[in-house]
Amino acid sequence: MNLLHSNSISDDPSRLIRCAKYASRLDFNISNNSLKQSQETVRQWPWKSSETHQKMIYPPALGIRIRMELAEICKHDNLTNVISIIHKWEIISILNEYIKVDNRFLRGLNWIKKLKGNHMLYLLKDSEDLEKACQRFLVNNSEIKILEDYLNIKKILNTNQKNFNHFSPSSWTEFIEDRNLNDETVKLLICDGGPYWRNLFKWLFIYKFIKSKKDGETLKKEGWEPGKEMGKEIKRLRYLEIDKLNRN
């Protein structure tokens, strides 16, 4: 495949993503000249928005186009194959230059799809400058919070491993829920494949859905007054139910 003209990529960088998508579908490659042009254009970032404007770090609509293209790929194609092609073409920096495309990364990319997680956040999670990466792809405030929580929890898990090795199911539940972690944050941590991914996976699909066998009405009949103490008792009873899973 050949690019039509010298500004094909700078005019619309999402063409590279689209090209990789069709290369994955149809098993073709781009010509050496087009590949060289693509690599050179990506290296020249940031690009001018026009001959009369200054260089713009975030050209209008760039992030939207690329995100839309990636979303379509997730629906109808194999994102892992497409990312592998972009990596092979040495243009991965169009997404995130800090992506290390190895077996662990690709396995996590497969998992984020299985978990129906946010693939864009997975691609940006290891950015050196998270703020710029988020600006580039128009990441909203709730998504930024997910990424910030992911980085914070990842650091905590890596620095206190002896403590977490002895965590019970209810301890994991308390750790996650007391921090009000978004499900998407937990999915990113699972896809990292660290030593605790199974515990996080079990919370996401099992622990979080388990309830206390006694609700507020039942406890009121037993003489409990509504308030913090009743809430603590319901939580305690719920944790007992969660920990029973370890004994079954």
BELVENSUL-V532437 format. One record per pair of residues at least 12 apart in sequence whose C-alpha atoms are under 6 Angstrom apart, sorted by the first residue. I is the first residue (numbers start at 1). J is the second residue. D is the distance in whole Angstrom. If there is no record, write none. Layout:
BEGIN
I_J_D ; I_J_D
END
This chain:
BEGIN
1_30_4 ; 1_31_6 ; 2_31_6 ; 2_34_6 ; 3_34_6 ; 14_65_6 ; 14_66_5 ; 20_82_6 ; 21_82_6 ; 39_91_6 ; 58_136_6 ; 63_136_6 ; 63_137_4 ; 98_127_6 ; 108_191_4 ; 111_191_6 ; 146_185_5 ; 150_185_5 ; 169_243_6 ; 170_239_5 ; 170_242_6 ; 170_243_6 ; 211_238_5 ; 212_234_6 ; 212_237_5 ; 212_238_4
END
